[in-house]
Every structure is written in structure tokens, then in C-alpha cells.
Amino acid sequence: MTHSNKKEIVLVLGGARSGKSSWALEYVENQYDSYMFLATAEVMDEEMADRVRLHKEVRGPKWQLKEEPLEIAKILESDDSTVEAILIDCTTIWLSNVLLKKGEEKVPVYQNALLEALARSDQSVIIVSNEVGSGIVPEHPLGRQYRDMAGSLNQKLAAAADKVVLSVAGLPLFLKQPP
């Protein structure tokens, strides 16, 4: 382990099955001695239950786990000093949870709370997010609204991040790094 002494925010973007989560997991395991996985997805069906089971197996027992579909800012602010890094996977699922459960008008409130929590966090935070703007234009208004919100959120997270990595076909492309 190279154990990073400096708090950092890393945004890992990519499309579906691009390797972004795998890269983020490996990055955290190589940079930190203790870490937590903050899962935003909820199990709604058997297929999702299988995915969650596989993710847990891949991570192994060293990872602490918190599952929170909405209040991720509160988790970051809980001063959980038992870990050096928190991996959030993923903010686009979190955004859809906020949009569908709390409504469009609450999205900016939750986004601002997340950005403020990132700035105040004592831990490093590695954020996985889907890059949704490279695909087709969604057919339905809700899909277009969500795509626009996700693009805006990713831009705000990238501005706050020390590093931004785009994963394409399992390869990391470094878009932003400290000098």
C-alpha cells in the first residue's frame, strides 16, 4: 500500500460496463489501508440481488459497507474516522433515487449537501458516476431530464475533484490530476 496522507476527491466516470467500478475499487485498495463502500443502489428484484451479491464477493471482507440510497451527504459528515477512504458507487443511481423519491425540486438541495459534505470530509472520497451524455437522446421527457441532471452533477463533481478519471473499455484516461 502506498497509503495516501492527503485527503483527495477522485471522480471516476464511464459508461455501462466500462470498468469504472473495478478501477475505483483497485485504486482505493492500492492507496489506502482502510475503506468503506457506500452503496446507493437498492435491491428491487432478483437480478439486482445477484449483482449486489457478486459485488460483495469481489470486494471481500476488508471493505466496510454502508447502504444508503438517499442521504449520502450525512454518511460523509458522520465523522466515521475509522476509514481513510470512502468509495461511493454510484452517484447516478443516487441521483435517480433523489429525483424519483424526493422530486425534481429537491435535487439541487441534495446536490449542494453532497458537494458541501465532500468539501468538509476528513476522508478521501472516490466517486463512481455514469457518463450518460455520450449515448442516444432519451425518448421520454423524464429520461432527458435525468440525463441533463446527471451531466450537471458530473460537472459539479469534476470541478470539486482533485482527480477525474474516465474509464473506457477497462482503460483509465486521466482527465484531471493535481500538478
MARBA-3410 file (N, C-alpha, C, O; in Angstrom, 1 decimal):
179
0.8,-1.2,0.0,0.0,0.0,0.0,0.9,1.2,0.0,1.9,1.3,0.6 ~ 0.4,2.2,-0.7,1.1,3.5,-0.8,0.6,4.5,0.3,1.2,5.5,0.5 ~ -0.5,4.2,0.9,-1.1,5.0,1.9,-1.0,6.5,1.7,0.1,7.0,2.0 ~ -2.0,7.1,1.2,-2.0,8.5,1.0,-2.3,9.3,2.3,-3.2,9.0,3.0 ~ -1.4,10.2,2.6,-1.6,11.1,3.7,-2.6,12.2,3.5,-3.1,12.8,4.4
-2.8,12.6,2.2,-3.6,13.7,1.9,-5.0,13.3,1.5,-5.2,12.3,0.7 ~ -5.9,14.0,2.0,-7.3,13.8,1.6,-7.5,14.2,0.1,-6.9,15.2,-0.3 ~ -8.2,13.4,-0.6,-8.4,13.7,-2.0,-9.8,13.3,-2.4,-10.5,12.5,-1.8 ~ -10.3,14.0,-3.5,-11.6,13.6,-4.1,-11.3,13.2,-5.5,-10.6,13.9,-6.3 ~ -11.7,11.9,-5.8,-11.5,11.4,-7.1,-12.8,11.0,-7.7,-13.6,10.3,-7.1
-13.1,11.5,-8.9,-14.3,11.2,-9.7,-13.9,10.2,-10.8,-13.0,10.5,-11.6 ~ -14.6,9.1,-10.8,-14.4,8.0,-11.8,-15.6,7.9,-12.7,-16.7,7.5,-12.2 ~ -15.5,8.3,-13.9,-16.7,8.3,-14.8,-16.5,7.2,-15.8,-15.4,6.7,-16.1 ~ -17.6,6.8,-16.4,-17.6,5.8,-17.5,-19.0,5.4,-17.9,-19.9,5.6,-17.1 ~ -19.1,4.8,-19.0,-20.4,4.2,-19.4,-20.7,2.9,-18.7,-19.9,2.4,-17.9
-21.8,2.3,-19.1,-22.1,1.0,-18.6,-21.0,-0.1,-18.9,-20.6,-0.1,-20.1 ~ -20.6,-0.9,-17.9,-19.6,-1.9,-18.1,-18.3,-1.4,-18.7,-17.6,-2.1,-19.4 ~ -17.9,-0.2,-18.3,-16.7,0.4,-18.8,-15.5,0.1,-18.0,-14.4,0.3,-18.4 ~ -15.7,-0.5,-16.8,-14.6,-0.8,-15.9,-14.4,0.2,-14.8,-13.4,0.2,-14.1 ~ -15.3,1.2,-14.7,-15.1,2.3,-13.7,-15.1,1.8,-12.3,-14.3,2.3,-11.5
-16.1,1.0,-11.9,-16.1,0.5,-10.6,-14.9,-0.4,-10.2,-14.4,-0.3,-9.1 ~ -14.5,-1.3,-11.1,-13.3,-2.1,-10.9,-12.1,-1.2,-10.7,-11.3,-1.5,-9.8 ~ -11.9,-0.2,-11.5,-10.8,0.7,-11.4,-10.8,1.4,-10.1,-9.8,1.5,-9.4 ~ -12.0,1.9,-9.7,-12.1,2.6,-8.4,-11.8,1.7,-7.2,-11.1,2.1,-6.3 ~ -12.3,0.5,-7.2,-12.0,-0.5,-6.1,-10.5,-0.7,-6.0,-9.9,-0.7,-4.9
-9.9,-1.0,-7.2,-8.4,-1.3,-7.2,-7.6,0.0,-6.7,-6.7,-0.2,-5.9 ~ -8.1,1.1,-7.2,-7.4,2.4,-6.7,-7.4,2.5,-5.2,-6.4,2.8,-4.6 ~ -8.6,2.4,-4.6,-8.8,2.5,-3.2,-7.9,1.5,-2.5,-7.2,1.8,-1.5 ~ -8.0,0.2,-2.9,-7.2,-0.8,-2.2,-5.7,-0.6,-2.3,-5.0,-1.0,-1.4 ~ -5.2,0.0,-3.4,-3.8,0.3,-3.5,-3.4,1.6,-2.8,-2.2,1.7,-2.5
-4.3,2.5,-2.5,-3.9,3.8,-2.0,-4.1,3.9,-0.5,-3.5,4.7,0.2 ~ -5.0,3.1,0.1,-5.5,3.3,1.4,-5.4,2.0,2.2,-5.5,0.9,1.6 ~ -5.3,2.1,3.5,-5.3,0.9,4.4,-6.7,0.5,4.9,-6.9,-0.7,5.2 ~ -7.6,1.5,5.0,-9.0,1.2,5.5,-9.9,2.0,4.6,-9.7,3.1,4.2 ~ -11.1,1.3,4.3,-12.0,1.9,3.4,-13.4,1.4,3.6,-13.7,0.3,4.2
-14.4,2.2,3.1,-15.8,1.9,3.2,-16.4,2.0,1.8,-16.1,2.9,1.1 ~ -17.3,1.1,1.5,-18.0,1.1,0.3,-19.4,1.7,0.6,-20.1,1.1,1.4 ~ -19.8,2.8,0.0,-21.1,3.4,0.2,-21.9,3.1,-1.0,-21.8,3.7,-2.1 ~ -22.8,2.1,-0.9,-23.7,1.7,-2.0,-25.0,2.5,-2.0,-25.6,2.7,-1.0 ~ -25.3,3.0,-3.2,-26.5,3.8,-3.3,-27.7,3.0,-3.9,-28.8,3.5,-3.9
-27.4,1.8,-4.5,-28.5,1.1,-5.2,-29.3,0.3,-4.1,-28.9,0.0,-3.1 ~ -30.6,0.1,-4.5,-31.5,-0.6,-3.7,-31.8,-1.9,-4.4,-32.0,-1.9,-5.6 ~ -32.0,-3.0,-3.7,-32.3,-4.3,-4.3,-33.9,-4.3,-4.5,-34.6,-4.3,-3.5 ~ -34.3,-4.3,-5.7,-35.7,-4.3,-6.1,-36.2,-5.6,-6.7,-37.4,-5.8,-6.8 ~ -35.2,-6.4,-7.2,-35.6,-7.7,-7.9,-34.4,-8.7,-7.8,-33.3,-8.3,-7.2
-34.6,-9.9,-8.2,-33.6,-10.9,-8.1,-32.4,-10.7,-8.9,-31.3,-11.0,-8.4 ~ -32.5,-10.1,-10.0,-31.3,-9.7,-10.9,-30.4,-8.8,-10.1,-29.2,-8.9,-10.1 ~ -31.0,-7.8,-9.5,-30.2,-6.8,-8.7,-29.6,-7.5,-7.5,-28.5,-7.1,-7.1 ~ -30.4,-8.3,-6.8,-29.8,-9.1,-5.7,-28.6,-9.9,-6.1,-27.6,-9.9,-5.3 ~ -28.6,-10.5,-7.3,-27.5,-11.2,-7.8,-26.3,-10.3,-8.0,-25.1,-10.6,-7.7
-26.5,-9.1,-8.6,-25.5,-8.2,-8.8,-24.8,-7.7,-7.5,-23.6,-7.6,-7.4 ~ -25.6,-7.4,-6.5,-25.1,-7.0,-5.2,-24.3,-8.1,-4.6,-23.2,-7.8,-4.0 ~ -24.8,-9.3,-4.6,-24.1,-10.5,-4.1,-22.7,-10.6,-4.7,-21.7,-10.7,-4.0 ~ -22.6,-10.5,-6.0,-21.3,-10.6,-6.8,-20.4,-9.4,-6.4,-19.2,-9.6,-6.2 ~ -20.9,-8.2,-6.3,-20.1,-7.0,-5.9,-19.5,-7.3,-4.5,-18.3,-7.0,-4.3
-20.3,-7.8,-3.6,-19.8,-8.0,-2.2,-18.7,-9.1,-2.2,-17.7,-8.9,-1.5 ~ -18.8,-10.1,-3.0,-17.8,-11.2,-3.1,-16.5,-10.6,-3.7,-15.4,-10.9,-3.2 ~ -16.6,-9.8,-4.7,-15.4,-9.2,-5.3,-14.7,-8.3,-4.3,-13.5,-8.3,-4.3 ~ -15.4,-7.5,-3.6,-14.8,-6.6,-2.6,-14.1,-7.3,-1.5,-13.0,-6.9,-1.1 ~ -14.7,-8.4,-1.0,-14.1,-9.1,0.1,-14.3,-8.5,1.5,-15.0,-7.4,1.6
-13.8,-9.1,2.5,-14.1,-8.8,3.9,-13.5,-7.5,4.4,-13.9,-7.0,5.5 ~ -12.4,-7.0,3.8,-11.7,-5.8,4.3,-12.6,-4.5,4.1,-12.3,-3.6,4.9 ~ -13.5,-4.6,3.2,-14.3,-3.4,3.0,-15.4,-3.3,4.0,-16.2,-4.2,4.2 ~ -15.5,-2.1,4.7,-16.7,-1.8,5.4,-17.8,-1.5,4.4,-17.5,-1.1,3.3 ~ -19.1,-1.6,4.8,-20.2,-1.4,3.9,-21.3,-0.6,4.6,-21.7,-0.8,5.7
-21.7,0.5,3.8,-22.9,1.2,4.2,-23.8,1.2,3.0,-23.3,1.5,1.9 ~ -25.1,1.0,3.1,-26.0,1.1,2.0,-27.0,2.2,2.3,-27.7,2.2,3.3 ~ -27.0,3.2,1.5,-27.8,4.4,1.7,-28.2,5.0,0.3,-27.4,5.5,-0.4 ~ -29.5,4.9,0.0,-29.9,5.3,-1.3,-30.1,6.8,-1.5,-30.1,7.3,-2.6 ~ -30.2,7.6,-0.4,-30.5,9.0,-0.4,-29.5,9.9,0.3,-29.0,10.8,-0.2
-29.3,9.6,1.6,-28.6,10.5,2.5,-27.1,10.3,2.5,-26.5,10.1,3.6 ~ -26.5,10.3,1.3,-25.0,10.0,1.3,-24.2,11.2,1.9,-23.1,11.0,2.4 ~ -24.8,12.4,1.8,-24.1,13.5,2.5,-24.0,13.3,4.0,-22.9,13.6,4.6 ~ -25.0,12.8,4.6,-25.0,12.6,6.0,-24.0,11.5,6.4,-23.4,11.6,7.4 ~ -23.8,10.5,5.5,-22.8,9.5,5.8,-21.4,10.1,5.7,-20.6,9.8,6.6
-21.2,11.0,4.8,-19.9,11.6,4.7,-19.6,12.5,5.9,-18.4,12.7,6.3 ~ -20.6,13.1,6.4,-20.5,14.0,7.5,-20.5,13.3,8.9,-20.4,14.0,9.9 ~ -20.7,12.0,8.9,-20.9,11.3,10.2,-19.6,11.2,10.9,-19.5,10.6,12.0 ~ -18.5,11.7,10.4,-17.2,11.7,11.0,-16.8,10.2,11.3,-16.3,10.0,12.4 ~ -16.9,9.4,10.3,-16.5,8.0,10.5,-15.0,7.9,10.3,-14.5,7.5,9.2
-14.3,8.2,11.3,-12.8,8.3,11.2,-12.2,6.9,11.3,-10.9,6.8,11.4 ~ -13.0,5.9,11.2,-12.4,4.5,11.2,-11.9,4.1,9.9,-11.2,3.1,9.7 ~ -12.1,4.9,8.8,-11.6,4.6,7.5,-10.9,5.8,6.9,-11.3,7.0,7.2 ~ -10.0,5.5,6.0,-9.3,6.6,5.4,-10.0,7.1,4.1,-9.8,8.2,3.7 ~ -10.7,6.2,3.5,-11.4,6.5,2.2,-12.8,5.9,2.1,-13.1,4.8,2.7
-13.6,6.6,1.5,-15.0,6.2,1.2,-15.2,6.1,-0.3,-14.9,7.1,-1.0 ~ -15.7,5.0,-0.8,-16.0,4.8,-2.2,-17.5,4.9,-2.4,-18.2,4.0,-1.9 ~ -18.0,5.9,-3.1,-19.4,6.0,-3.4,-19.7,5.4,-4.7,-19.1,5.8,-5.7 ~ -20.5,4.4,-4.8,-20.9,3.7,-6.1,-22.4,3.6,-6.1,-22.9,2.7,-5.4 ~ -23.1,4.3,-6.8,-22.7,5.4,-7.7,-23.6,6.6,-7.6,-24.7,6.5,-7.1
-23.1,7.7,-8.0,-23.9,9.0,-7.8,-25.0,9.1,-8.8,-26.0,9.8,-8.6 ~ -25.0,8.4,-10.0,-26.1,8.5,-10.9,-27.3,7.7,-10.4,-28.4,8.0,-10.6 ~ -27.0,6.5,-9.7,-28.1,5.8,-9.1,-28.7,6.6,-8.0,-29.9,6.8,-7.8 ~ -27.8,7.2,-7.2,-28.2,8.1,-6.1,-29.1,9.3,-6.7,-30.2,9.6,-6.1 ~ -28.7,9.9,-7.8,-29.5,11.0,-8.4,-30.8,10.5,-8.8,-31.8,11.2,-8.6
-30.9,9.3,-9.4,-32.3,8.8,-9.8,-33.1,8.5,-8.5,-34.3,8.7,-8.6 ~ -32.5,8.1,-7.5,-33.2,7.8,-6.2,-33.8,9.2,-5.7,-35.0,9.2,-5.3 ~ -33.0,10.2,-5.7,-33.4,11.5,-5.2,-34.6,12.0,-6.1,-35.6,12.5,-5.6 ~ -34.4,12.0,-7.4,-35.3,12.5,-8.4,-36.7,11.8,-8.2,-37.7,12.4,-8.2 ~ -36.7,10.5,-8.1,-37.9,9.7,-8.1,-38.6,9.7,-6.7,-39.8,9.6,-6.7
-37.8,9.7,-5.7,-38.4,9.6,-4.3,-38.6,11.0,-3.7,-39.6,11.1,-2.9 ~ -37.8,12.0,-4.0,-38.0,13.3,-3.4,-38.5,14.4,-4.3,-39.1,15.4,-3.9 ~ -38.4,14.2,-5.6,-38.9,15.1,-6.6,-37.8,16.1,-7.1,-36.8,16.3,-6.5 ~ -38.1,16.6,-8.3,-37.2,17.4,-9.0,-36.7,18.6,-8.2,-35.5,19.0,-8.3 ~ -37.6,19.2,-7.4,-37.3,20.4,-6.7,-36.3,20.1,-5.6,-35.6,21.1,-5.1
-36.1,18.9,-5.1,-35.2,18.6,-4.1,-33.8,18.2,-4.6,-32.9,18.2,-3.8 ~ -33.7,18.0,-5.9,-32.4,17.6,-6.4,-31.3,18.6,-6.1,-30.2,18.2,-5.7 ~ -31.5,19.9,-6.3,-30.4,20.9,-6.0,-30.1,20.9,-4.5,-28.9,21.1,-4.2 ~ -31.0,20.7,-3.7,-30.8,20.6,-2.2,-29.8,19.5,-1.9,-28.9,19.6,-1.2 ~ -30.1,18.3,-2.4,-29.3,17.1,-2.2,-27.9,17.2,-2.8,-26.9,16.8,-2.2
-27.9,17.8,-4.0,-26.6,18.0,-4.7,-25.7,19.0,-3.9,-24.5,18.7,-3.7 ~ -26.3,20.1,-3.4,-25.5,21.0,-2.7,-25.0,20.4,-1.4,-23.9,20.7,-0.9 ~ -25.9,19.6,-0.7,-25.5,18.9,0.5,-24.3,18.0,0.3,-23.4,17.9,1.1 ~ -24.3,17.3,-0.8,-23.3,16.4,-1.2,-22.0,17.1,-1.4,-20.9,16.8,-0.9 ~ -22.0,18.2,-2.2,-20.8,19.0,-2.5,-20.2,19.6,-1.2,-19.0,19.7,-1.1
-21.1,20.1,-0.3,-20.6,20.6,0.9,-20.0,19.6,1.8,-19.0,19.8,2.4 ~ -20.6,18.4,1.8,-20.0,17.3,2.6,-18.7,16.8,2.1,-17.8,16.5,2.8 ~ -18.6,16.8,0.7,-17.3,16.5,0.1,-16.2,17.4,0.6,-15.1,17.0,0.9 ~ -16.5,18.7,0.6,-15.5,19.7,0.9,-15.1,19.6,2.4,-14.0,19.9,2.7 ~ -16.0,19.2,3.2,-15.7,19.1,4.7,-15.2,17.7,5.1,-14.8,17.6,6.3
-15.3,16.7,4.3,-15.0,15.4,4.7,-13.5,15.3,5.1,-12.6,15.8,4.5 ~ -13.2,14.5,6.2,-11.9,14.2,6.6,-11.3,13.1,5.8,-10.1,12.9,5.8 ~ -12.1,12.3,5.2,-11.6,11.1,4.5,-11.5,11.5,3.0,-12.1,12.4,2.5 ~ -10.7,10.7,2.3,-10.7,10.8,0.9,-12.0,10.2,0.4,-12.5,9.2,1.0 ~ -12.5,10.7,-0.7,-13.8,10.2,-1.3,-13.5,9.9,-2.7,-13.1,10.8,-3.5
-13.8,8.7,-3.1,-13.7,8.3,-4.5,-15.2,8.0,-5.0,-15.9,7.3,-4.4 ~ -15.5,8.7,-6.1,-16.9,8.7,-6.5,-17.0,8.1,-7.9,-16.3,8.5,-8.8 ~ -17.9,7.1,-8.0,-18.1,6.5,-9.3,-19.4,7.0,-9.8,-20.4,7.2,-9.1 ~ -19.4,7.4,-11.1,-20.6,8.0,-11.7,-20.6,7.6,-13.2,-19.6,7.5,-13.9 ~ -21.8,7.4,-13.7,-22.0,7.1,-15.1,-21.9,8.3,-16.0,-22.5,9.4,-15.6
-21.2,8.2,-17.1,-21.2,9.3,-18.1,-22.4,9.0,-19.0,-22.3,8.1,-19.8 ~ -23.5,9.7,-18.9,-24.7,9.4,-19.6,-24.9,10.3,-20.8,-25.8,10.1,-21.6 ~ -24.0,11.2,-21.1,-24.2,12.2,-22.2,-23.7,11.7,-23.5,-23.9,12.3,-24.5 ~ -23.0,10.5,-23.5,-22.5,10.1,-24.8,-23.4,9.1,-25.6,-23.1,8.8,-26.7 ~ -24.5,8.8,-25.0,-25.4,7.9,-25.7,-26.5,8.6,-26.5,-26.3,9.7,-26.8
-27.5,7.8,-26.8,-28.6,8.4,-27.6,-29.4,9.4,-26.7,-29.4,9.3,-25.5 ~ -30.2,10.2,-27.4,-31.1,11.2,-26.7,-32.3,10.3,-26.2,-32.9,9.7,-27.0 ~ -32.6,10.4,-24.9,-33.7,9.6,-24.4,-35.0,10.0,-25.1,-35.2,11.1,-25.4 ~ -35.9,9.0,-25.3,-37.2,9.2,-26.0,-38.1,10.0,-25.1,-38.9,10.8,-25.6 ~ -38.1,9.7,-23.8,-39.1,10.3,-22.9,-38.6,11.5,-22.1,-37.4,11.6,-21.9
-39.5,12.5,-21.8,-39.0,13.7,-21.1,-38.3,13.4,-19.8,-37.3,14.1,-19.5 ~ -38.8,12.4,-19.0,-38.1,12.1,-17.7,-36.7,11.6,-18.0,-35.7,12.0,-17.3 ~ -36.5,10.9,-19.0,-35.1,10.4,-19.4,-34.2,11.5,-19.8,-33.0,11.6,-19.4 ~ -34.7,12.5,-20.6,-33.9,13.7,-21.0,-33.6,14.5,-19.7,-32.5,15.1,-19.6 ~ -34.6,14.7,-18.9,-34.4,15.5,-17.6,-33.3,14.9,-16.8,-32.4,15.5,-16.3
-33.4,13.5,-16.6,-32.4,12.8,-15.8,-31.0,12.9,-16.4,-30.0,13.2,-15.7 ~ -30.9,12.8,-17.7,-29.6,12.9,-18.4,-29.0,14.2,-18.2,-27.8,14.3,-17.9 ~ -29.8,15.3,-18.3,-29.3,16.6,-18.1,-28.9,16.9,-16.7,-27.9,17.5,-16.4 ~ -29.7,16.3,-15.7,-29.3,16.5,-14.3,-28.0,15.7,-14.0,-27.1,16.2,-13.2 ~ -27.9,14.5,-14.6,-26.6,13.7,-14.3,-25.4,14.4,-14.9,-24.4,14.4,-14.3
-25.6,15.0,-16.1,-24.5,15.8,-16.7,-24.1,16.9,-15.9,-22.9,17.2,-15.7 ~ -25.0,17.6,-15.3,-24.8,18.8,-14.5,-24.1,18.4,-13.2,-23.1,19.0,-12.7 ~ -24.6,17.3,-12.6,-24.0,16.7,-11.4,-22.5,16.3,-11.6,-21.6,16.7,-10.8 ~ -22.3,15.6,-12.7,-20.9,15.2,-13.0,-20.0,16.4,-13.2,-18.8,16.4,-12.8 ~ -20.5,17.5,-13.8,-19.6,18.7,-14.0,-19.3,19.3,-12.6,-18.2,19.7,-12.4
-20.3,19.3,-11.7,-20.0,19.9,-10.4,-19.0,19.0,-9.6,-18.2,19.5,-8.9 ~ -19.2,17.7,-9.7,-18.3,16.8,-9.0,-16.9,16.9,-9.6,-15.9,16.9,-8.9 ~ -16.8,17.0,-10.9,-15.5,17.1,-11.6,-14.8,18.4,-11.1,-13.6,18.4,-10.9 ~ -15.5,19.5,-11.0,-15.0,20.8,-10.5,-14.4,20.6,-9.1,-13.4,21.2,-8.8 ~ -15.1,19.9,-8.3,-14.7,19.7,-6.9,-13.6,18.7,-6.7,-12.9,18.7,-5.7
-13.4,17.8,-7.7,-12.4,16.7,-7.6,-11.0,17.1,-7.8,-10.7,18.1,-8.6 ~ -10.1,16.4,-7.1,-8.7,16.6,-7.4,-8.2,15.8,-8.6,-7.3,16.3,-9.3 ~ -8.9,14.7,-8.8,-8.6,13.8,-10.0,-9.9,13.4,-10.6,-10.9,13.2,-9.9 ~ -9.9,13.4,-11.9,-11.0,12.8,-12.7,-10.5,11.8,-13.7,-9.5,12.1,-14.4 ~ -11.1,10.6,-13.6,-10.7,9.5,-14.5,-11.9,9.1,-15.3,-13.0,8.9,-14.8
-11.7,8.9,-16.6,-12.7,8.4,-17.5,-12.3,7.0,-17.8,-11.2,6.8,-18.4 ~ -13.2,6.0,-17.5,-12.9,4.6,-17.9,-13.6,4.2,-19.2,-14.8,4.4,-19.3 ~ -12.8,3.8,-20.2,-13.3,3.3,-21.4,-12.7,2.0,-21.8,-11.5,1.8,-21.8 ~ -13.6,1.0,-22.0,-13.1,-0.4,-22.3,-12.1,-0.9,-21.3,-11.2,-1.6,-21.6 ~ -12.3,-0.6,-20.0,-11.4,-1.0,-19.0,-10.1,-0.2,-18.8,-9.3,-0.6,-18.0
-10.0,0.8,-19.6,-8.7,1.6,-19.6,-9.0,2.9,-18.9,-10.0,3.6,-19.3 ~ -8.2,3.4,-18.0,-8.4,4.7,-17.3,-7.7,5.8,-18.2,-6.6,5.7,-18.5 ~ -8.5,6.8,-18.4,-8.0,8.0,-19.1,-8.0,9.1,-18.0,-9.1,9.4,-17.5 ~ -6.9,9.7,-17.7,-6.8,10.7,-16.7,-7.1,12.1,-17.3,-6.4,12.6,-18.1 ~ -8.3,12.6,-16.9,-8.7,13.9,-17.4,-8.3,15.1,-16.5,-8.1,16.2,-17.0
-8.1,14.8,-15.3,-7.7,15.9,-14.3,-6.8,15.3,-13.3,-7.2,14.3,-12.6 ~ -5.6,15.9,-13.0,-4.7,15.4,-12.0,-4.1,16.6,-11.3,-4.0,17.7,-12.0 ~ -3.7,16.5,-10.1,-3.0,17.6,-9.4,-1.7,17.9,-10.1,-1.1,16.9,-10.7 ~ -1.2,19.1,-10.1,0.1,19.4,-10.8,1.2,18.7,-10.2,2.4,18.9,-10.6
END
